[in-house]
Amino acid sequence: MITYQDFEKIDLRVGTIIHAQPFEKANKPAYQLEIDFGALGIKKSSAQITHHYSCEDLIGKQVIAVVNFPPKQIANFFSECLVLGVVGSEGDVVLLQPERKVENGSRIG
């Protein structure tokens, strides 16, 4: 169990994907994403979401991400946030999204 204070340390925000491309050097199929978080700026992320989404499908899609992890190097790429999704039984991921369009950078709480 975690405390509410533990949960408050996680900075969950909404952002809009503005660029997506295949991540050729990833060990598992993934995309390199650029996500606009409004006042927080544009952050990059590596996401293993190729099963349900194409790069074209992702542009303009709002997602929820953890934005206060330290950057993580994956091959030659630095992932600056963790995009959240539901992991299916076969490892496929369905993105978590706001129910309607909201302002980029909006805090989840």
C-alpha positions as CSV (number, residue, x, y, z in Angstrom):
1,M,0.0,0.0,0.0
2,I,1.1,3.5,-0.7
3,T,0.1,6.7,1.1
4,Y,-1.8,9.6,-0.4
5,Q,1.4,11.6,0.0
6,D,3.2,9.0,-2.2
7,F,0.6,9.4,-4.9
8,E,0.9,13.2,-4.8
9,K,4.5,12.9,-5.8
10,I,3.4,11.5,-9.3
11,D,2.9,14.4,-11.7
12,L,0.3,13.1,-14.2
13,R,-0.5,15.5,-17.1
14,V,-2.4,15.6,-20.3
15,G,-0.6,16.3,-23.6
16,T,-1.2,16.1,-27.3
17,I,1.0,14.0,-29.6
18,I,2.5,16.2,-32.2
19,H,4.9,13.8,-33.8
20,A,5.3,10.1,-34.0
21,Q,7.8,7.9,-35.9
22,P,8.9,4.2,-35.7
23,F,11.7,3.6,-33.2
24,E,13.9,1.4,-35.3
25,K,16.5,0.8,-32.5
26,A,14.1,-0.3,-29.8
27,N,14.2,-4.0,-28.8
28,K,10.4,-4.3,-29.0
29,P,8.3,-2.5,-31.6
30,A,7.8,1.1,-30.4
31,Y,7.3,4.6,-31.6
32,Q,9.2,7.8,-30.7
33,L,6.7,10.4,-29.7
34,E,6.8,14.2,-29.2
35,I,4.1,15.4,-26.9
36,D,3.0,18.9,-26.2
37,F,2.3,19.5,-22.5
38,G,1.5,23.2,-22.9
39,A,3.4,25.4,-20.3
40,L,5.6,22.3,-19.5
41,G,6.8,22.2,-23.1
42,I,7.3,19.4,-25.5
43,K,8.6,16.1,-24.1
44,K,9.7,13.0,-25.9
45,S,8.6,9.4,-25.1
46,S,9.2,5.9,-26.4
47,A,6.0,3.9,-26.4
48,Q,5.3,0.3,-27.2
49,I,1.9,1.0,-28.7
50,T,2.3,-0.3,-32.3
51,H,-0.3,-3.1,-32.0
52,H,-3.3,-0.7,-32.0
53,Y,-1.9,2.5,-33.4
54,S,-0.2,3.8,-36.5
55,C,2.0,6.9,-36.4
56,E,-0.7,8.7,-38.4
57,D,-3.4,7.7,-35.9
58,L,-1.5,9.2,-33.0
59,I,-1.0,12.8,-34.3
60,G,-3.4,15.1,-32.4
61,K,-4.4,12.4,-29.9
62,Q,-4.4,13.5,-26.3
63,V,-2.7,11.1,-23.8
64,I,-2.0,11.0,-20.1
65,A,1.6,10.7,-19.0
66,V,3.9,10.8,-15.9
67,V,6.1,13.9,-16.5
68,N,8.4,13.9,-13.5
69,F,10.5,10.8,-14.0
70,P,14.2,11.4,-14.8
71,P,15.0,10.9,-18.5
72,K,15.5,7.2,-19.4
73,Q,17.9,6.3,-22.2
74,I,16.6,3.7,-24.6
75,A,19.2,2.9,-27.3
76,N,20.1,6.3,-28.7
77,F,16.9,8.1,-27.5
78,F,16.1,9.8,-24.2
79,S,12.5,9.2,-23.0
80,E,11.3,12.2,-20.9
81,C,7.9,11.0,-19.8
82,L,5.9,7.8,-19.5
83,V,2.7,7.6,-21.5
84,L,0.1,5.6,-19.7
85,G,-2.0,2.8,-21.1
86,V,-3.9,-0.4,-20.3
87,V,-1.8,-3.5,-20.9
88,G,-3.8,-6.3,-22.5
89,S,-3.2,-10.1,-21.9
90,E,-0.9,-10.3,-24.9
91,G,1.1,-7.2,-24.0
92,D,-0.7,-4.9,-26.4
93,V,-1.4,-1.4,-25.0
94,V,-4.5,0.8,-25.2
95,L,-3.8,4.4,-24.4
96,L,-5.4,6.2,-21.5
97,Q,-7.1,9.4,-22.7
98,P,-9.3,12.2,-21.4
99,E,-12.9,11.6,-22.1
100,R,-13.0,15.0,-24.0
101,K,-10.4,17.5,-25.2
102,V,-8.7,19.4,-22.4
103,E,-5.9,22.0,-22.2
104,N,-2.4,20.6,-22.7
105,G,-0.5,20.4,-19.4
106,S,-3.7,19.9,-17.3
107,R,-2.9,18.0,-14.1
108,I,-4.6,14.7,-13.4
109,G,-5.8,14.5,-9.8
